[in-house]
Amino acid sequence: LVVGVKVGLSSDNRLLVDPDRDEEGRVREGGGELTLGYLANLEQVVCLMCEGVMTGDAVSKALVSATNTASLVLPAVQEELVHRLKQKRNSENQK
């Protein structure tokens, strides 16, 4: 299961995990953003896109933050997937 995470770097060098619309505006004003697809069970980055102006150090920090966030989010994504599959199975059994 691949988990996607976006991390933005604001113009004042703050990392913003999953930035909202206002925060994304601040990212566009002078920072950059990194979007990561992470396969946590194999600890592999399967997709990485970086936009804007970011130093190597900033990209490194954003990558660490995105990877950690993806690992934290994974159990919730798995739980929701199982819940929806059970709902679908129950719905099909009632037909």
N, C-alpha and C positions, 0 to 999 in steps of 0.2 A: 504494500500500500504506500503510495507516494503522497507525502504531505507537502503542500505549498505554503510558503511564508514570504511576505514582503517586508523588508526593512528599509527605512528611509534615513538619510543623513540630512538633517536640517542645516541651514546656512550657519547656525551657531554651533555646529558639530555635535548635536545631540542625536543619538540613535532613536528612531521611532519605529517600533514593531507594529505591523499592521496599521499604518497611518490612516487616519480618517481624512475626509475631503479637505478640511482646513490645514491639517498637517501636511498633506501632499502638496498643497500650494506653497508651503514654506520650503518643502524639499525642492520644488521646481525653481524657487528663487535663488538658489545658490548651492544646493547640495546634490545628492544623487540618490539612487535607490537600487536595491539589489533584490531580485526575486529568485527564490531557491525552491527547487523540487528535491525533496530528501526522502530516500528509502531507508528509514530508520533501522529496520531489522538487519540490514546489511551494512549500515553506517556508510551509505554511499550517496554522494550528490549526483543526481541524474539529470538535473537541469539547472543552469545558472545564467541569469541575465542581469547585467549591470548597466544602468543608464545614468547619465549625468556625469558630473565631475567629482571623482573621489580619489583620494590618495591610496596608495597601496595599504597603508596602515588602516585607513577607514574601511576599505574593502575587507580586510582581514577581520576587523572587529565586527562588521556587519555580518560576515559569513559565520562567525562563531555565534553571534546572537540569533541568527536565523536557524542555524542547526540546533541550538539548544531549545528554541521555541518549537521547532518541528517535533522534537522528541517529547516535549511536554504536551503538545496538542494531540499527538498520535492516539493515546488511550481514549480520548473523547471522540475522535473520528471513528475509531474501531467500535466503540460502544454504540454510536449512532447508526453505523452501518449494520451491526447485528440487530438493533431494534427495528430498523426499517425492513430488513430481510424477514424477520419474524412476523411483522405486520403483513407483509406481502404473502407469506406462506399461509397465515391464518385467513386472510381474505380469499385466497385461492381454495382453501379447504372448505369454506362456507358456500362455495358455488355449487 
